[in-house]
Amino acid sequence: MALVIADLKKTTEQRMDKSVQAFKGDLAKVRTGRAHTGILDHVMVDYYGAATPLSQVAKVTLLDSRTIGVTPFEKKMVQAVDKAIRESDLGLNPATQGETVRVPMPSLTEERRKELIKVVRHEAENARVAVRNQRRDAIQHLKDALKKSEVSENDERRAQDEVQKMTDKHVAEIDRLLHEKERELLAV
């Protein structure tokens, strides 16, 4: 009896955690004025005819707060790395300096900052909806278990309260991440 509820709570918690992690991943893709190496995670380089992640053909480091340095492991890959960054949808303009490709981060205009905040808020709402959907599914499972007499009414009600507390905790985490990102976007 308690096993059904324990399993349900565990899987629900894991699914809610995954939703929060996915939201964190989405936030990392939103570019602020500051440089961070994660921006280039999705850039693919033509490595001898095969599309290869940038991190597998070059070392990506921060040169300063507004510049990323990319040093290919092979000297002849400098042009391919430069081309891949330039052609990515990130709007970056790399400059080759010897064996290193410097990627300066352009500052954001006020208009672009507001657009990005809208995007981030939309992503946060999607994450909240995902967490609430998991709550709905968990509560439905509890009701089904009650109908099948697998759990008592008291256990079902107690488990529903715990699922609600889990939901509140995850939604609060999403809100905290959202406010952090908004603050980051508004910082000049």
C-alpha positions in Angstrom: 0.0 0.0 0.0 2.7 2.5 1.1 4.9 1.1 -1.7 2.5 2.5 -4.4 2.6 6.0 -2.9 6.4 5.9 -2.3 7.0 4.9 -6.0 4.6 7.5 -7.2 6.2 10.3 -5.2 9.7 9.2 -6.3 8.9 9.2 -10.0 6.9 12.5 -9.7 9.8 14.1 -7.9 12.2 12.9 -10.6 10.0 14.1 -13.4 9.6 17.6 -11.8 13.4 17.7 -11.3 13.9 16.9 -15.0 11.5 19.8 -15.9 13.5 22.2 -13.8 16.8 20.9 -15.3 15.4 21.4 -18.8 14.4 25.0 -17.9 18.0 25.6 -16.7 19.2 24.3 -20.0 16.9 26.6 -21.9 18.1 29.6 -19.8 21.7 28.8 -20.5 21.0 29.2 -24.2 19.7 32.7 -23.7 22.7 35.0 -24.3 23.3 37.9 -21.9 26.0 40.5 -22.5 28.5 38.4 -20.5 30.5 35.7 -22.1 30.3 32.1 -21.0 31.6 29.0 -22.7 28.2 27.2 -22.7 27.0 29.6 -25.4 29.1 27.6 -28.0 27.9 24.1 -26.8 25.6 23.6 -29.7 28.0 24.9 -32.5 28.9 22.1 -34.9 32.2 22.2 -36.8 32.9 20.5 -40.2 35.6 18.2 -39.1 36.9 16.3 -42.2 33.3 16.1 -43.6 31.6 15.2 -40.3 29.6 17.6 -38.2 31.4 17.5 -34.8 30.6 19.5 -31.6 33.0 22.4 -31.2 34.1 21.2 -27.8 35.5 18.0 -29.4 37.8 19.9 -31.9 38.9 22.9 -29.8 39.5 24.1 -26.2 36.9 26.7 -25.3 38.0 29.2 -22.5 37.0 32.6 -21.2 39.6 35.2 -22.1 37.8 37.9 -20.1 34.2 38.7 -19.0 33.2 39.6 -22.6 35.4 37.4 -24.8 35.6 33.7 -25.4 38.8 32.1 -26.7 38.6 29.0 -28.9 41.9 27.2 -29.6 41.5 24.3 -32.1 43.5 21.1 -31.2 44.8 21.1 -34.8 46.2 24.2 -36.4 44.4 23.6 -39.8 41.0 23.6 -38.1 41.2 27.4 -37.2 39.3 28.4 -40.4 36.6 25.7 -39.9 36.0 26.8 -36.3 35.8 30.4 -37.3 33.3 29.6 -40.1 31.2 27.4 -37.8 30.9 30.1 -35.1 30.1 32.8 -37.7 27.4 30.6 -39.4 25.8 29.6 -36.1 22.5 31.3 -35.3 24.1 33.1 -32.3 24.9 36.3 -34.1 28.6 36.3 -33.1 31.5 37.7 -35.1 34.7 35.8 -34.3 38.2 37.1 -35.1 41.1 34.8 -35.8 44.3 35.7 -34.0 47.1 33.3 -34.8 45.9 29.9 -33.6 43.1 31.3 -31.4 39.7 32.4 -32.5 38.5 35.3 -30.3 34.7 35.6 -29.9 33.8 39.0 -28.5 30.2 39.1 -27.0 28.3 42.1 -28.4 26.4 44.2 -25.9 22.7 43.9 -25.9 20.4 46.7 -26.9 17.6 47.7 -24.5 15.0 46.4 -27.1 16.8 43.0 -27.4 17.0 42.7 -23.6 13.2 43.2 -23.4 12.7 40.6 -26.1 14.9 38.1 -24.3 13.1 38.7 -21.0 9.8 37.8 -22.8 11.4 34.6 -24.2 12.7 33.7 -20.7 9.3 34.3 -19.1 7.6 32.2 -21.8 10.1 29.3 -21.1 9.5 29.7 -17.3 5.7 29.4 -17.9 6.2 26.3 -20.0 8.3 24.8 -17.2 5.6 25.6 -14.6 3.0 24.0 -16.8 5.1 20.9 -17.2 5.5 20.6 -13.4 1.7 21.1 -12.9 1.0 18.4 -15.5 3.1 16.0 -13.5 1.2 16.9 -10.4 -2.1 16.3 -12.3 -0.8 12.9 -13.5 0.3 11.9 -10.0 -3.0 12.9 -8.4 -4.8 10.9 -11.1 -2.7 7.8 -10.3 -3.6 8.3 -6.6 -7.3 8.5 -7.4 -7.0 5.3 -9.6 -5.2 3.5 -6.8 -8.0 4.6 -4.4 -10.6 3.2 -6.7 -8.8 -0.1 -6.9 -8.5 0.0 -3.1 -4.7 -0.1 -3.3 -4.5 2.8 -0.9 -6.7 4.2 1.9 -8.5 7.5 1.6 -6.3 9.0 4.3 -3.1 7.9 2.6 -4.4 9.2 -0.7 -5.2 12.6 0.8 -1.8 12.8 2.6 0.0 11.8 -0.6 -1.9 14.5 -2.6 -0.8 17.1 -0.1 2.8 15.9 -0.4 2.6 16.0 -4.2 1.3 19.6 -3.9 4.2 20.6 -1.7 6.6 19.1 -4.2 4.9 21.1 -7.0 5.1 24.3 -4.9 8.8 23.7 -4.3 9.6 23.1 -8.0 7.6 26.1 -9.1 9.4 28.3 -6.6 12.7 27.0 -8.0 11.6 27.9 -11.5 10.6 31.4 -10.3 14.0 31.9 -8.6 15.9 30.9 -11.8 13.7 33.2 -13.8 14.4 36.2 -11.5 18.1 35.5 -11.6 18.1 35.4 -15.4 16.0 38.6 -15.6 18.4 40.3 -13.3 21.3 39.1 -15.4 19.7 40.3 -18.6 19.0 43.8 -17.1 22.5 44.3 -15.8 24.4 46.5 -18.2 
